């Protein structure tokens, strides 16, 4: 059958805009311009509309509104927990225990992974990093395993659920994956991955116990409890009740996830203690703009027929994009080139079914541990560690990130294609 690209001339202006946008995703912005990824995506969407590739109604239709609503709602929920001081209080409680370094490391890895599965890996890293840095400095522990371990655990833990990170929310919404079934498939490799991270980092820590902390240039910033909001048991309890209600609705009902989450966010905004402006101040509006801009840019390039032609060419080479090996290789490569959200947006339209969706969610998230720039969570940890006087270079991160990524991907592939059948059989 002749392709769409053969029926109509290709709009090379659209192709050029698409290429510039994804160069911006790779570079984190555009040279000589004060633009981050969100700004590049927004200007790309504006250019597509200006070129006539999409009119305004078509651009609006290209945005997957359920994904945007779900993402926004969980940003509000996470803001409630952070303003209640919950994340910092939990981390300080762990740090106050007279545990040996190995047990302390394991507790922090497990905590970061668990919280990231429910809330957001980026939020968890923002809240926990200053406290973990203070723990390392006060107890004269090598900071590298603890801080890089925090980022790796947050990424791996967030892969366990459809609400752990933005790309999982997108995959779950577009492919209409079942919340409970996804957790049955993704939970075991995520939990095993957290154990693998702890075991590997414990070995690293043994070699670094006598190594001095590497300071950065400039004044050391003392991290205190004031860095995070004071713990408020009432506000934290309110947030936990709402979260438990949301998870129960996701698991036990067929109600639309975005509606459930949006109602939950509305409940949290009804507060006599926390001003709505405070909560809304913790919403990552730039990430929402990034999503909406890329939805429009990708819809415009799809209309040229080139993506469909590329997939058809792969099929002619006996390479099916949804097969485990090509999908894993592409997922890891693209996630580290353009970041995991843009990578998922590129691959998702060409995938179908539960197995491919779960694999893409796991691979794109786990790949974020490979390079320092592979995940926003990594960059958050490095930036906050530097403010506490602890330098983490990309080489130091790679020495941990590479083996951690290889271990967790091996566990994931082994589980999805050899070990999952008996678990699903129990719940059939």
C-alpha positions, -999 to +999 in steps of 0.1 A: +000+000+000+015+034-009+024+055+021+010+088+031+043+104+024+040+092-012+005+108-016+015+143-005+047+163-006+067+165+026+066+198+044+103+203+051+096+233+073+077+209+096+106+185+095+131+213+102+111+225+133+108+189+145+146+184+142+154+217+160+130+208+188+147+174+194+181+189+191+169+212+219+158+182+239+193+167+235+211+199+244+187+209+272+181+242+252+193+260+221+227+277+218+228+314+224+192+315+235+180+314+271+156+285+265+152+253+284+135+221+271+101+235+280+107+267+261+120+249+231+089+226+230+066+256+234+082+275+206+082+244+184+045+241+189+040+277+181+061+273+149+040+242+138+008+262+142+024+292+124+035+270+095+000+257+091+009+221+099-019+222+125-046+247+131-055+257+167-083+232+171-061+204+158-033+215+181-057+214+210-069+180+200-033+167+198-028+174+235-037+143+256-058+161+282-062+131+306-024+128+309-021+165+316-048+164+342-033+133+359+001+149+360-012+182+374-033+164+400-004+144+414+018+175+415-008+190+438-009+159+459+029+158+462+029+195+471+005+188+500+029+161+514+059+184+509+043+214+526+033+191+554+070+183+559+064+146+555+094+137+532+120+155+553+106+142+586+108+106+574+144+111+561+155+127+594+139+099+614+159+074+594+191+094+598+186+097+636+188+059+641+222+045+653+222+021+624+255+009+608+262+025+574+250-005+554+216-007+571+213+031+569+220+030+531+194+002+526+168+021+546+173+053+525+172+033+492+140+015+502+124+048+514+133+068+483+121+040+460+088+035+479+079+071+481+088+077+444+064+049+434+035+068+450+045+105+445+072+116+421+109+108+418+118+144+412+099+156+443+114+129+465+149+139+454+142+176+460+130+169+496+154+141+506+187+152+491+195+181+516+187+158+546+208+129+532+237+153+525+235+165+561+234+129+574+266+120+554+284+151+566+275+147+602+283+110+604+315+113+582+301+088+557+312+087+520+284+108+503+287+094+468+269+060+474+242+077+495+234+106+471+238+088+438+219+059+454+191+082+463+187+093+426+190+057+413+165+044+439+140+072+431+142+064+394+138+026+399+111+029+425+091+053+403+089+026+376+068+004+398+035+022+393+017+042+366+019+073+388+055+072+398+068+095+370+054+115+340+063+090+313+045+062+331+014+084+334+015+091+297+019+054+288-008+043+312-032+069+298-026+064+261-025+026+262-052+024+289-032+001+311-048-014+342-033+001+374-032-031+394-020-053+366+008-029+358+019-030+394+019-068+393+042-067+363+064-038+371+065-041+409+087-072+412+115-060+390+114-026+407+117-041+441+145-064+429+162-035+413+162-016+447+178-046+463+204-047+435+211-010+439+217-014+477+239-044+472+261-027+446+263+005+466+272-013+497+302-028+479+311+007+466+308+021+501+332-004+515+359+009+492+351+045+500+347+044+538+382+059+541+379+083+512+374+120+522+344+140+511+350+159+479+341+196+485+331+221+458+345+256+454+327+283+473+310+285+507+296+253+522+259+257+529+249+241+562+217+220+556+193+222+585+158+213+592+147+248+581+156+238+545+122+219+544+088+229+558+083+219+594+066+186+599+028+190+603+012+158+613-023+170+604-015+181+569+006+150+563-022+127+575-047+146+553-025+140+523-020+103+531-057+097+535-064+113+501-035+093+485-049+060+500-083+069+487-069+075+452-050+043+451-080+024+463-101+040+435-075+032+409-072-004+420-109-013+428-129+008+404-131+016+367-135+053+373-113+074+350-079+080+367-076+116+357-111+124+372-103+106+405-069+124+408-084+158+398-111+155+425-084+145+450-064+176+441-095+197+446-101+182+480-065+191+490-069+227+478-098+231+502-076+240+532-078+263+562-040+260+568-023+259+534-030+287+510-038+275+475-010+298+461+015+278+482+003+245+468+001+258+433+037+272+437+049+236+438+033+226+406+059+221+378+042+243+352+073+240+329+069+202+327+032+206+318+042+231+290+069+206+278+043+179+275+018+200+257+044+214+233+057+180+224+022+167+218+017+194+192+052+190+176+048+152+174+013+154+160+026+177+132+054+154+122+030+124+122+009+142+096+039+141+072+038+103+072+075+101+079+073+083+113+050+056+097+075+053+068+104+048+093+085+021+111+076+004+078+112+004+068+122-013+100+096-039+094+110-046+060+144-051+077+127-077+099+129-053+129+097-049+148+098-018+170+077-035+197+100-065+201+120-066+233+155-061+220+148-032+196+125-015+220+150-018+249+179-005+227+158+024+214+143+032+248+177+033+265+194+053+237+166+079+232+160+083+269+197+093+273+198+114+242+166+135+245+154+126+280+128+099+288+096+120+283+104+130+247+117+095+240+084+079+252+064+104+231+084+094+200+080+056+205+045+054+221+024+059+190+040+028+174+034+005+203+004-016+212-007-038+241+002-043+277+036-060+273+050-033+251+036-006+273+051-020+305+084-027+288+086+009+275+077+023+309+104+003+327+131+007+301+127+045+297+127+050+335+156+027+343+177+042+315+176+075+334+202+061+358+228+056+330+241+092+325+239+122+348+217+140+322+195+110+318+171+120+345+160+153+361+162+135+394+200+130+389+205+167+382+184+177+412+206+155+435+238+168+421+227+204+423+215+202+459+246+182+469+268+209+455+250+235+477+259+213+507+295+213+496+296+178+480+308+175+444+295+147+422+310+146+387+295+129+357+323+103+358+315+094+394+279+091+385+287+069+355+307+045+376+276+038+396+249+045+370+263+022+343+263-010+364+231-001+381+214+004+347+227-029+334+216-048+365+181-034+367+175-038+329+187-074+331+164-081+360+135-064+341+139-083+309+143-116+327+112-110+347+089-097+319+097-126+295+104-155+318+091-149+353+059-130+352+035-158+341+032-174+375+023-141+392-004-132+367-017-168+370-023-162+407-045-133+400-062-145+368 
